[in-house]
Amino acid sequence: MFVAMLPFSRYSFVEPTLEIKQDTWLRANTAMFYWFGGFVRRIVPDNLKAGAISTPARGQVA
């Protein structure tokens, strides 16, 4: 299950998936941005290996 939320507006997007590999995650993000009608400055994946390439050092902006 892919779930995304814009915390200040409380808009949410949910898409059921059979897997959560990188290509599925990217496809779900594309659908999410289309649904929201725009994009955000930063995406914060919640404990998702497919969504993180590297971890920034403390205080460093990704």
N, CA, C and O atoms as CSV, one atom per row, in Angstrom:
chain,resi,resn,atom,element,x,y,z
A,1,MET,N,N,0.841,-1.161,0.000
A,1,MET,CA,C,0.000,0.000,0.000
A,1,MET,C,C,0.891,1.230,0.000
A,1,MET,O,O,1.792,1.355,0.829
A,2,PHE,N,N,0.636,2.125,-0.924
A,2,PHE,CA,C,1.362,3.392,-0.989
A,2,PHE,C,C,0.441,4.466,-0.438
A,2,PHE,O,O,-0.669,4.654,-0.935
A,3,VAL,N,N,0.900,5.168,0.586
A,3,VAL,CA,C,0.111,6.226,1.212
A,3,VAL,C,C,0.960,7.485,1.268
A,3,VAL,O,O,2.118,7.443,1.681
A,4,ALA,N,N,0.381,8.608,0.850
A,4,ALA,CA,C,1.069,9.893,0.924
A,4,ALA,C,C,0.116,10.915,1.513
A,4,ALA,O,O,-1.098,10.840,1.324
A,5,MET,N,N,0.687,11.871,2.230
A,5,MET,CA,C,-0.146,12.883,2.869
A,5,MET,C,C,0.548,14.226,2.847
A,5,MET,O,O,1.760,14.318,3.039
A,6,LEU,N,N,-0.233,15.270,2.610
A,6,LEU,CA,C,0.249,16.632,2.763
A,6,LEU,C,C,-0.239,17.098,4.132
A,6,LEU,O,O,-1.433,17.344,4.302
A,7,PRO,N,N,0.653,17.225,5.109
A,7,PRO,CA,C,0.229,17.408,6.492
A,7,PRO,C,C,-0.542,18.693,6.786
A,7,PRO,O,O,-1.455,18.679,7.611
A,8,PHE,N,N,-0.201,19.789,6.140
A,8,PHE,CA,C,-0.868,21.041,6.478
A,8,PHE,C,C,-2.263,21.135,5.867
A,8,PHE,O,O,-3.175,21.682,6.487
A,9,SER,N,N,-2.434,20.609,4.660
A,9,SER,CA,C,-3.755,20.646,4.017
A,9,SER,C,C,-4.582,19.403,4.325
A,9,SER,O,O,-5.791,19.375,4.092
A,10,ARG,N,N,-3.911,18.366,4.857
A,10,ARG,CA,C,-4.537,17.081,5.179
A,10,ARG,C,C,-5.062,16.348,3.945
A,10,ARG,O,O,-5.933,15.486,4.063
A,11,TYR,N,N,-4.545,16.679,2.777
A,11,TYR,CA,C,-4.859,15.894,1.581
A,11,TYR,C,C,-4.098,14.582,1.675
A,11,TYR,O,O,-2.953,14.549,2.128
A,12,SER,N,N,-4.728,13.519,1.251
A,12,SER,CA,C,-4.040,12.231,1.269
A,12,SER,C,C,-4.258,11.505,-0.050
A,12,SER,O,O,-5.214,11.767,-0.780
A,13,PHE,N,N,-3.346,10.591,-0.330
A,13,PHE,CA,C,-3.390,9.787,-1.545
A,13,PHE,C,C,-3.049,8.362,-1.151
A,13,PHE,O,O,-2.052,8.127,-0.468
A,14,VAL,N,N,-3.871,7.409,-1.576
A,14,VAL,CA,C,-3.649,5.997,-1.266
A,14,VAL,C,C,-3.759,5.201,-2.559
A,14,VAL,O,O,-4.706,5.362,-3.330
A,15,GLU,N,N,-2.776,4.344,-2.778
A,15,GLU,CA,C,-2.799,3.479,-3.954
A,15,GLU,C,C,-2.380,2.072,-3.537
A,15,GLU,O,O,-1.275,1.881,-3.029
A,16,PRO,N,N,-3.253,1.084,-3.748
A,16,PRO,CA,C,-2.870,-0.292,-3.417
A,16,PRO,C,C,-1.829,-0.808,-4.413
A,16,PRO,O,O,-1.921,-0.541,-5.611
A,17,THR,N,N,-0.850,-1.540,-3.914
A,17,THR,CA,C,0.199,-2.111,-4.762
A,17,THR,C,C,0.437,-3.566,-4.356
A,17,THR,O,O,0.171,-3.958,-3.220
A,18,LEU,N,N,0.935,-4.344,-5.289
A,18,LEU,CA,C,1.286,-5.731,-4.991
A,18,LEU,C,C,2.685,-5.848,-4.416
A,18,LEU,O,O,3.007,-6.819,-3.731
A,19,GLU,N,N,3.515,-4.850,-4.698
A,19,GLU,CA,C,4.895,-4.816,-4.231
A,19,GLU,C,C,5.285,-3.366,-4.032
A,19,GLU,O,O,4.538,-2.469,-4.421
A,20,ILE,N,N,6.419,-3.124,-3.443
A,20,ILE,CA,C,6.872,-1.751,-3.270
A,20,ILE,C,C,8.343,-1.637,-3.668
A,20,ILE,O,O,9.176,-1.126,-2.919
A,21,LYS,N,N,8.629,-2.126,-4.861
A,21,LYS,CA,C,9.971,-1.976,-5.425
A,21,LYS,C,C,10.121,-0.554,-5.957
A,21,LYS,O,O,9.156,0.209,-5.999
A,22,GLN,N,N,11.328,-0.212,-6.358
A,22,GLN,CA,C,11.612,1.168,-6.745
A,22,GLN,C,C,10.747,1.649,-7.909
A,22,GLN,O,O,10.243,2.771,-7.866
A,23,ASP,N,N,10.560,0.833,-8.947
A,23,ASP,CA,C,9.751,1.293,-10.082
A,23,ASP,C,C,8.287,1.488,-9.694
A,23,ASP,O,O,7.629,2.400,-10.196
A,24,THR,N,N,7.777,0.643,-8.812
A,24,THR,CA,C,6.410,0.797,-8.316
A,24,THR,C,C,6.291,2.058,-7.477
A,24,THR,O,O,5.305,2.788,-7.578
A,25,TRP,N,N,7.292,2.311,-6.653
A,25,TRP,CA,C,7.292,3.497,-5.804
A,25,TRP,C,C,7.329,4.769,-6.647
A,25,TRP,O,O,6.623,5.732,-6.348
A,26,LEU,N,N,8.150,4.778,-7.699
A,26,LEU,CA,C,8.225,5.940,-8.583
A,26,LEU,C,C,6.922,6.156,-9.345
A,26,LEU,O,O,6.480,7.293,-9.511
A,27,ARG,N,N,6.314,5.084,-9.803
A,27,ARG,CA,C,5.027,5.180,-10.502
A,27,ARG,C,C,3.942,5.723,-9.564
A,27,ARG,O,O,3.123,6.545,-9.974
A,28,ALA,N,N,3.935,5.270,-8.317
A,28,ALA,CA,C,2.959,5.752,-7.339
A,28,ALA,C,C,3.192,7.233,-7.018
A,28,ALA,O,O,2.234,7.983,-6.834
A,29,ASN,N,N,4.452,7.652,-6.949
A,29,ASN,CA,C,4.740,9.069,-6.715
A,29,ASN,C,C,4.269,9.932,-7.874
A,29,ASN,O,O,3.740,11.023,-7.659
A,30,THR,N,N,4.456,9.457,-9.103
A,30,THR,CA,C,3.978,10.192,-10.267
A,30,THR,C,C,2.466,10.351,-10.217
A,30,THR,O,O,1.944,11.436,-10.472
A,31,ALA,N,N,1.760,9.271,-9.889
A,31,ALA,CA,C,0.298,9.329,-9.763
A,31,ALA,C,C,-0.110,10.265,-8.633
A,31,ALA,O,O,-1.100,10.987,-8.755
A,32,MET,N,N,0.640,10.261,-7.535
A,32,MET,CA,C,0.348,11.131,-6.396
A,32,MET,C,C,0.477,12.601,-6.783
A,32,MET,O,O,-0.401,13.407,-6.471
A,33,PHE,N,N,1.573,12.953,-7.466
A,33,PHE,CA,C,1.761,14.345,-7.877
A,33,PHE,C,C,0.672,14.779,-8.850
A,33,PHE,O,O,0.212,15.920,-8.796
A,34,TYR,N,N,0.262,13.891,-9.728
A,34,TYR,CA,C,-0.830,14.200,-10.645
A,34,TYR,C,C,-2.120,14.440,-9.857
A,34,TYR,O,O,-2.858,15.383,-10.145
A,35,TRP,N,N,-2.390,13.591,-8.869
A,35,TRP,CA,C,-3.604,13.712,-8.049
A,35,TRP,C,C,-3.613,15.022,-7.258
A,35,TRP,O,O,-4.636,15.704,-7.192
A,36,PHE,N,N,-2.461,15.374,-6.652
A,36,PHE,CA,C,-2.372,16.604,-5.879
A,36,PHE,C,C,-2.354,17.844,-6.777
A,36,PHE,O,O,-2.660,18.944,-6.317
A,37,GLY,N,N,-2.000,17.674,-8.046
A,37,GLY,CA,C,-1.959,18.808,-8.962
A,37,GLY,C,C,-0.707,19.648,-8.812
A,37,GLY,O,O,-0.718,20.835,-9.138
A,38,GLY,N,N,0.361,19.062,-8.329
A,38,GLY,CA,C,1.610,19.795,-8.142
A,38,GLY,C,C,2.640,18.926,-7.458
A,38,GLY,O,O,2.540,17.699,-7.461
A,39,PHE,N,N,3.628,19.571,-6.873
A,39,PHE,CA,C,4.686,18.824,-6.212
A,39,PHE,C,C,5.077,19.530,-4.921
A,39,PHE,O,O,4.639,20.648,-4.651
A,40,VAL,N,N,5.891,18.872,-4.144
A,40,VAL,CA,C,6.376,19.428,-2.878
A,40,VAL,C,C,7.888,19.559,-2.945
A,40,VAL,O,O,8.530,18.939,-3.792
A,41,ARG,N,N,8.452,20.352,-2.068
A,41,ARG,CA,C,9.906,20.547,-2.062
A,41,ARG,C,C,10.662,19.320,-1.592
A,41,ARG,O,O,11.760,19.041,-2.075
A,42,ARG,N,N,10.088,18.592,-0.662
A,42,ARG,CA,C,10.805,17.468,-0.066
A,42,ARG,C,C,9.858,16.299,0.144
A,42,ARG,O,O,8.721,16.476,0.581
A,43,ILE,N,N,10.337,15.104,-0.172
A,43,ILE,CA,C,9.606,13.873,0.103
A,43,ILE,C,C,10.336,13.174,1.245
A,43,ILE,O,O,11.553,12.994,1.197
A,44,VAL,N,N,9.596,12.790,2.254
A,44,VAL,CA,C,10.188,12.101,3.394
A,44,VAL,C,C,9.642,10.682,3.435
A,44,VAL,O,O,8.551,10.460,3.960
A,45,PRO,N,N,10.389,9.704,2.886
A,45,PRO,CA,C,9.915,8.319,2.949
A,45,PRO,C,C,10.004,7.796,4.376
A,45,PRO,O,O,10.990,8.028,5.075
A,46,ASP,N,N,8.986,7.103,4.790
A,46,ASP,CA,C,8.923,6.585,6.148
A,46,ASP,C,C,9.429,5.151,6.182
A,46,ASP,O,O,8.670,4.206,5.965
A,47,ASN,N,N,10.726,4.999,6.459
A,47,ASN,CA,C,11.319,3.676,6.629
A,47,ASN,C,C,11.186,2.808,5.376
A,47,ASN,O,O,10.848,1.627,5.463
A,48,LEU,N,N,11.454,3.400,4.218
A,48,LEU,CA,C,11.289,2.705,2.945
A,48,LEU,C,C,12.632,2.610,2.236
A,48,LEU,O,O,13.197,3.628,1.839
A,49,LYS,N,N,13.140,1.411,2.077
A,49,LYS,CA,C,14.425,1.195,1.419
A,49,LYS,C,C,14.379,1.626,-0.051
A,49,LYS,O,O,15.351,2.189,-0.552
A,50,ALA,N,N,13.266,1.371,-0.748
A,50,ALA,CA,C,13.156,1.720,-2.165
A,50,ALA,C,C,13.116,3.228,-2.382
A,50,ALA,O,O,13.425,3.699,-3.477
A,51,GLY,N,N,12.739,3.996,-1.354
A,51,GLY,CA,C,12.619,5.439,-1.505
A,51,GLY,C,C,13.833,6.228,-1.100
A,51,GLY,O,O,13.874,7.439,-1.317
A,52,ALA,N,N,14.829,5.586,-0.519
A,52,ALA,CA,C,16.009,6.297,-0.036
A,52,ALA,C,C,17.262,5.772,-0.725
A,52,ALA,O,O,17.545,4.574,-0.701
A,53,ILE,N,N,17.998,6.678,-1.333
A,53,ILE,CA,C,19.258,6.305,-1.964
A,53,ILE,C,C,20.391,6.464,-0.955
A,53,ILE,O,O,21.285,5.622,-0.879
A,54,SER,N,N,20.348,7.557,-0.175
A,54,SER,CA,C,21.344,7.773,0.863
A,54,SER,C,C,20.710,8.581,1.990
A,54,SER,O,O,19.671,9.216,1.812
A,55,THR,N,N,21.343,8.543,3.127
A,55,THR,CA,C,20.869,9.292,4.284
A,55,THR,C,C,21.755,10.511,4.466
A,55,THR,O,O,22.968,10.365,4.618
A,56,PRO,N,N,21.177,11.728,4.455
A,56,PRO,CA,C,22.010,12.910,4.652
A,56,PRO,C,C,22.564,12.986,6.079
A,56,PRO,O,O,21.946,12.497,7.025
A,57,ALA,N,N,23.716,13.595,6.211
A,57,ALA,CA,C,24.309,13.785,7.538
A,57,ALA,C,C,23.446,14.766,8.327
A,57,ALA,O,O,22.673,15.533,7.754
A,58,ARG,N,N,23.586,14.727,9.619
A,58,ARG,CA,C,22.782,15.586,10.486
A,58,ARG,C,C,23.009,17.065,10.113
A,58,ARG,O,O,24.146,17.532,10.047
A,59,GLY,N,N,21.912,17.779,9.875
A,59,GLY,CA,C,21.991,19.195,9.518
A,59,GLY,C,C,22.165,19.430,8.027
A,59,GLY,O,O,22.082,20.574,7.579
A,60,GLN,N,N,22.402,18.395,7.252
A,60,GLN,CA,C,22.588,18.523,5.810
A,60,GLN,C,C,21.245,18.369,5.111
A,60,GLN,O,O,20.449,17.496,5.459
A,61,VAL,N,N,21.001,19.219,4.127
A,61,VAL,CA,C,19.759,19.152,3.359
A,61,VAL,C,C,19.962,18.191,2.209
A,61,VAL,O,O,20.960,18.271,1.492
A,62,ALA,N,N,19.012,17.275,2.029
A,62,ALA,CA,C,19.125,16.271,0.961
A,62,ALA,C,C,18.795,16.870,-0.376
A,62,ALA,O,O,18.837,16.176,-1.391
